[in-house]
Amino acid sequence: MNRRAFGAILMMLGGLLVLGVGLGMYFSQRETAPQLPKVGARLPGFALSDLHGRPVKLSDYTGKTVILNFWATWCPPCREEMPMLIDYYNQTQPDGPVILAVNVGESALDASAFAVDYGMPFPVLLDVNSAYFDSLMQDSLPTTILVGPDGVVRSLHVGIMSPEVFQREILARLPK
């Protein structure tokens, strides 16, 4: 075999090696990457702080139905949707589901000012660096997840909810 043919074979083998390593990395990352929560699957837990710096975990609410609403102060649809959640909460407490408003990517000061302005009666949690929200493969606000007493996702809605959508996608799926 001449040098030119040997060089071509080495180049081809090197290219195949690089391609194989690249494909291996791609598929291994896909298998371990976070995935969008699925209806019928357990929601991954969290450990976040409330506006007073107290730790709050999803497991604190085991046995209760939880509506998780992810929002931000800069998000116009979040601002539009929040009064509906507040009204629903005020009408259904103390027997209704727990509502946890998870602020995504903002400081306690910004989230607190918004909570005061809107008169939010439910706990406001801080996902300051968006780590939990990102782990759920989310990138759209608002996002609302209904979690049953068993920790299983019963509904997930991405985007603003009208009262009709809230009724159909969240309230209609509350455990009886």
C-alpha positions in Angstrom: 0.0 0.0 0.0 1.4 3.4 -0.9 1.6 6.4 1.5 -1.2 8.2 -0.2 -3.7 5.3 0.2 -2.6 4.8 3.8 -3.1 8.5 4.6 -6.5 8.4 3.1 -7.5 5.4 5.2 -6.2 7.1 8.3 -8.2 10.2 7.5 -11.3 8.2 6.9 -10.9 6.3 10.2 -10.3 9.5 12.1 -13.4 11.0 10.6 -15.4 8.0 11.6 -14.0 8.1 15.1 -14.9 11.8 15.5 -18.4 11.1 14.1 -18.9 8.1 16.5 -17.7 10.1 19.6 -20.0 13.0 18.6 -23.0 10.8 18.1 -22.3 9.0 21.4 -22.2 12.3 23.2 -25.4 13.5 21.5 -27.4 10.4 22.4 -26.0 10.2 26.0 -27.0 13.8 26.6 -30.5 13.2 25.2 -31.0 10.3 27.6 -30.0 12.2 30.7 -31.5 15.7 29.8 -34.5 16.8 31.7 -37.8 16.2 30.1 -41.1 18.1 30.0 -43.3 16.8 32.9 -45.8 14.3 31.6 -49.4 13.9 32.7 -49.6 10.7 34.7 -45.9 10.9 35.9 -44.6 12.1 39.2 -43.4 15.8 39.2 -39.8 16.1 40.2 -39.6 17.7 43.6 -38.1 21.1 44.4 -36.6 23.0 47.3 -37.2 26.7 46.9 -37.5 29.6 49.3 -40.6 31.7 50.0 -40.5 35.6 50.1 -39.4 35.4 53.7 -36.4 33.1 53.0 -38.1 30.0 54.4 -37.5 26.7 52.6 -40.4 25.1 50.9 -40.5 21.7 49.2 -43.1 20.1 47.0 -43.0 17.2 49.4 -44.4 19.5 52.1 -47.7 19.3 50.3 -47.9 15.5 49.9 -51.5 14.5 50.2 -52.8 17.8 48.9 -53.7 19.0 45.5 -51.3 21.7 44.3 -51.6 24.2 41.4 -48.1 25.4 40.5 -48.1 28.6 38.6 -44.8 29.8 37.1 -44.6 33.5 36.4 -42.5 36.6 36.2 -43.1 40.3 36.8 -42.0 41.3 33.2 -44.5 38.8 31.6 -47.7 40.5 30.4 -49.7 37.2 30.1 -48.6 36.4 33.7 -49.9 39.8 34.9 -53.2 39.2 33.0 -53.7 35.7 34.4 -52.8 36.4 38.0 -56.1 38.1 39.1 -58.0 35.0 38.0 -55.8 32.7 40.1 -56.2 35.1 43.1 -60.0 35.2 42.7 -60.2 31.4 42.5 -58.0 31.0 45.5 -60.1 33.5 47.5 -63.3 31.7 46.6 -62.1 28.2 47.4 -60.1 28.5 50.6 -59.6 26.9 53.1 -60.9 23.8 51.3 -59.5 24.3 47.8 -56.2 23.2 46.3 -53.0 24.8 47.4 -51.7 27.4 44.9 -48.0 28.0 44.8 -46.9 31.0 42.7 -43.3 30.3 41.5 -41.5 33.4 40.4 -38.9 32.5 37.7 -35.6 34.2 37.5 -36.2 37.4 39.5 -35.1 38.8 42.9 -37.1 38.5 46.1 -37.6 42.3 46.0 -39.2 42.2 42.5 -41.4 39.2 43.3 -42.4 40.7 46.6 -43.4 44.1 45.1 -45.5 42.3 42.5 -47.1 40.1 45.2 -48.0 43.1 47.3 -49.4 45.1 44.3 -51.6 42.2 43.2 -52.6 41.2 46.8 -51.4 37.6 46.2 -52.9 35.6 49.1 -51.0 32.3 48.4 -47.3 31.5 48.9 -44.9 33.0 46.5 -41.8 30.9 45.9 -38.5 32.0 44.3 -36.7 30.2 41.6 -34.1 33.0 41.4 -31.8 31.3 38.9 -34.6 29.5 37.1 -32.9 26.1 37.9 -36.2 24.3 38.7 -38.1 25.8 35.9 -35.3 24.9 33.4 -35.1 21.4 34.8 -38.7 20.9 33.7 -37.7 21.8 30.1 -39.9 24.9 30.3 -39.2 28.2 28.5 -42.6 29.8 28.4 -44.4 31.8 31.0 -46.9 31.5 32.4 -46.9 27.7 32.9 -49.4 26.0 35.2 -49.1 22.4 36.5 -51.8 20.6 38.4 -50.3 18.1 40.8 -52.5 15.5 42.6 -52.2 14.5 46.2 -50.0 11.6 45.1 -47.4 14.0 43.4 -48.6 12.9 40.0 -49.1 15.5 37.2 -52.8 15.7 36.3 -52.5 18.6 33.9 -49.9 21.0 32.4 -50.8 24.2 30.6 -48.2 26.4 28.9 -49.3 30.0 28.2 -52.0 32.2 29.5 -55.3 30.7 30.6 -58.6 32.3 30.1 -61.3 31.4 32.7 -62.6 28.8 30.2 -59.2 27.2 29.7 -58.6 27.2 33.5 -61.9 25.4 34.0 -61.3 22.9 31.3 -57.6 22.1 31.8 -57.2 22.6 35.5 -60.4 22.6 37.5 -62.0 19.8 35.6 -59.0 17.6 36.5 -59.0 18.3 40.2 -59.2 15.0 42.2 -62.7 14.3 43.5 
